Amino acid sequence: MSERLKGKVAIVTGAGSRGPGLGNGKAASILFAREGARVLCVDQVLDRAAETVGLIRGEGGEAAAFAADVTRVAECAAMVAEAVKRWKGLDVLHNNVGIESRKDLLDTQEDEWDHVMAVDLKSMFLATKAAVPEMVKRGGGSVICVSSIAGMRGHGRTAYATAKAGVIGFVRSCAVQLGPKAIRVNAIAPGAVWTPMVENLGPDARERRRRANALGTEGTAWDIAWGAVYLASDESRWITGQTLIIDAGLTITTREGSLGAVR
């Protein structure tokens, strides 16, 4: 690899996959390490993070596993403290943790709404707040938050779409506040990527999702992870407050099946 992240210390939340296959956080962790970063792989389930670390170390990269529930302020603080203890600083925070809710407005109960907001939005607030002081000490850094195209268009998954729209607003607010501190804050909005999170949709839905985008091809976690590498690297030094859409053109097309493609 080209060592685009050489010398950087990165935290990736949601760094494990909930099932067989490759999730966005696992892919980003692997690519960050391949590009020279030292990566703290964080997941609520330690074994999932450890699996990712094993893959990285198997390639000669440097990484460590850490268990944290990033909806809790103390655990976000502990996560950042671990990275600093190990590697003396923090340069990149990749807020990747997230869960789905496929229910519409009338079927969404209050407890499910609260849970989705906590995992998909509050976690990014708490993790970013914990990370910023250490980035300031390094003279700057990059925060990357995973949103979704569901947060950019009318969509039936009420809680999920609202939380992902909130991520975009959060990124813009933080970018303005943290720009003077040389900290860039950006979002990635994936399209209908096939990962373990959507495996239970089945083969018919998978094919509809593939056909719906402009390229007619299926996205993988690697596609999202390469976007994260770019936003973590100095190549994006003049980019902040933006949402990088990685969706094979799904948001620009009305091809057959597109309206239900990311459900």
C-alpha positions in Angstrom: 0.0 0.0 0.0 1.0 3.7 -0.3 1.1 4.5 3.4 -1.4 7.3 3.1 -2.0 7.1 6.9 1.5 6.5 8.0 2.1 7.8 11.6 -1.5 8.3 12.3 -3.4 6.8 15.3 -7.0 5.9 14.5 -10.1 4.7 16.4 -12.7 2.8 14.5 -16.0 2.2 16.3 -18.1 -0.7 15.2 -14.9 -2.4 14.0 -16.3 -5.9 14.2 -19.0 -7.6 12.0 -22.1 -9.0 13.6 -22.0 -12.1 11.4 -19.9 -13.8 8.7 -18.6 -11.4 6.1 -17.2 -7.9 6.0 -18.9 -4.9 7.6 -18.0 -1.2 7.0 -16.1 -0.9 10.2 -14.0 -4.0 9.7 -13.1 -3.0 6.2 -12.1 0.5 7.3 -10.0 -0.9 10.1 -8.1 -3.2 7.7 -7.5 -0.5 5.1 -6.4 2.1 7.7 -3.8 -0.4 9.0 -2.7 -1.3 5.5 -2.2 2.4 4.8 0.1 2.7 7.9 -2.2 3.7 10.7 -2.2 2.2 14.2 -5.8 1.2 14.8 -7.8 0.8 17.9 -10.7 -1.5 16.8 -13.7 -0.8 19.1 -16.8 -2.9 19.3 -19.4 -3.6 22.0 -18.5 -7.3 21.6 -14.8 -7.7 22.2 -14.5 -10.9 20.2 -15.7 -9.1 17.1 -13.1 -6.5 17.5 -10.5 -9.1 18.2 -11.3 -10.9 15.0 -10.6 -7.7 13.0 -7.4 -7.2 14.9 -6.3 -10.7 14.1 -6.8 -10.0 10.4 -4.8 -6.8 10.6 -1.9 -8.4 12.6 -1.9 -11.3 10.1 -1.0 -8.8 7.4 1.7 -7.2 9.6 -0.3 -4.2 10.7 -0.6 -2.7 14.1 -3.9 -2.8 15.9 -5.6 -3.5 19.3 -9.1 -4.5 20.3 -11.2 -2.6 22.8 -14.7 -3.3 24.1 -16.9 -0.2 24.6 -20.6 0.8 24.4 -20.2 4.1 22.7 -23.7 5.3 23.8 -22.1 5.8 27.3 -19.9 8.8 28.0 -17.5 7.0 30.4 -16.8 4.2 27.8 -16.1 6.7 25.1 -13.6 8.4 27.4 -12.0 5.1 28.2 -11.8 4.3 24.5 -9.9 7.5 23.7 -7.7 7.0 26.8 -6.7 3.5 25.6 -5.6 4.8 22.2 -3.6 7.6 23.8 -2.0 5.2 26.3 -0.9 2.8 23.6 0.2 5.2 20.9 0.6 8.7 22.6 -2.1 10.5 20.7 -5.1 10.4 18.4 -5.5 11.6 14.8 -8.6 9.9 13.3 -11.9 9.0 14.7 -14.1 6.9 12.4 -17.7 6.8 13.9 -19.0 3.7 12.2 -21.3 2.1 14.8 -25.0 1.8 13.8 -28.1 -0.3 13.9 -31.1 -0.5 11.6 -34.9 -0.1 12.2 -37.1 -0.9 9.2 -40.4 0.3 10.7 -42.4 3.2 9.5 -43.8 6.1 11.6 -46.9 4.4 13.0 -45.1 1.1 13.8 -42.1 2.6 15.5 -42.4 2.5 19.3 -40.8 5.0 21.6 -38.2 2.6 23.0 -37.1 1.6 19.5 -36.8 5.2 18.5 -34.7 6.0 21.6 -32.4 3.0 21.0 -31.8 3.9 17.3 -31.1 7.5 18.2 -28.7 6.5 20.9 -26.7 4.1 18.8 -26.8 5.9 15.4 -26.5 9.5 16.6 -25.8 10.0 20.3 -22.8 7.7 20.0 -21.2 10.0 17.4 -21.7 13.0 19.7 -20.1 11.2 22.7 -17.2 9.7 20.8 -16.4 12.9 19.0 -16.6 15.0 22.2 -14.2 12.5 23.9 -11.7 12.5 20.9 -11.4 16.3 20.2 -9.2 17.3 23.1 -6.6 14.7 22.1 -6.8 15.8 18.5 -6.2 19.4 19.6 -3.0 18.2 21.3 -1.8 16.7 18.0 -2.5 20.0 16.2 -5.6 18.7 14.4 -7.3 15.6 13.1 -10.1 14.0 11.1 -13.5 12.8 12.3 -15.6 10.6 9.9 -19.2 9.8 10.6 -21.1 7.1 8.7 -24.6 8.4 7.7 -26.7 6.9 4.9 -28.5 7.9 1.8 -31.6 7.1 3.8 -31.0 10.3 5.6 -31.0 12.3 2.4 -34.3 11.3 0.8 -37.8 10.4 1.7 -37.8 7.0 3.3 -40.1 4.6 5.2 -37.6 3.6 8.0 -38.5 6.5 10.2 -36.1 6.2 13.2 -33.1 5.1 11.1 -33.6 7.7 8.4 -34.0 10.5 11.0 -30.9 9.4 12.9 -28.9 9.3 9.7 -30.1 12.8 8.7 -29.1 13.9 12.2 -25.6 12.7 11.5 -25.2 15.0 8.6 -26.4 17.9 10.6 -24.1 17.0 13.4 -21.1 16.9 11.0 -21.9 20.3 9.6 -22.2 21.8 13.1 -19.0 20.3 14.3 -17.1 21.2 11.2 -17.8 24.9 11.8 -16.8 24.7 15.5 -13.7 22.6 15.0 -12.3 24.1 11.9 -10.3 26.7 13.8 -8.7 23.8 15.7 -7.6 22.1 12.4 -10.0 19.3 13.0 -12.0 18.2 9.9 -15.4 16.6 10.3 -17.1 14.8 7.4 -19.7 12.2 6.7 -20.0 9.2 4.4 -23.4 8.3 3.1 -23.4 4.7 1.8 -26.0 3.4 -0.6 -27.3 -0.1 -0.8 -24.1 -1.9 0.2 -24.3 -5.6 1.0 -22.9 -6.3 4.5 -23.8 -8.6 7.4 -26.2 -6.0 8.7 -28.6 -6.6 5.7 -27.9 -10.3 5.1 -31.3 -11.3 6.4 -33.0 -9.4 3.5 -32.5 -12.4 1.3 -31.4 -13.0 -2.3 -34.4 -11.4 -4.0 -33.9 -8.1 -2.2 -30.2 -8.3 -2.8 -30.8 -8.5 -6.6 -33.3 -5.6 -6.5 -30.7 -3.5 -4.6 -28.1 -4.3 -7.2 -30.3 -3.4 -10.2 -31.5 -0.1 -8.7 -28.4 1.9 -8.9 -27.0 3.6 -12.0 -24.0 1.3 -12.4 -26.1 -1.9 -11.8 -23.4 -3.3 -9.6 -23.3 -4.3 -5.9 -21.4 -2.3 -3.4 -19.2 -3.8 -0.7 -17.8 -2.6 2.6 -14.5 -2.0 0.8 -16.1 0.7 -1.3 -17.2 2.6 1.8 -13.8 2.0 3.5 -11.8 3.5 0.7 -13.9 6.7 1.1 -12.9 6.6 4.8 -9.3 6.3 4.0 -9.5 9.4 1.8 -11.2 11.4 4.4 -8.7 10.3 7.1 -5.7 11.1 5.0 -4.0 14.4 4.3 -5.3 14.2 0.7 -8.6 15.6 2.0 -6.9 18.4 4.0 -9.2 21.1 2.5 -12.5 19.2 2.9 -14.7 19.6 5.9 -18.5 19.6 6.7 -19.2 17.5 3.6 -21.1 14.3 3.0 -19.4 11.9 0.6 -22.1 9.8 -1.1 -20.9 6.3 -2.1 -23.9 4.7 -3.7 -23.2 3.8 -7.4 -25.6 6.6 -8.4 -28.6 5.4 -6.5 -29.6 8.9 -5.4 -29.7 10.2 -8.9 -31.8 7.5 -10.6 -35.4 6.4 -10.6 -34.6 3.0 -12.2 -37.1 0.2 -11.6 -37.0 -0.9 -8.0 -35.0 2.1 -6.7 -37.7 3.3 -4.3 -37.5 0.2 -2.2 -33.8 -0.5 -2.9 -32.3 0.4 0.5 -35.0 -0.9 2.8 
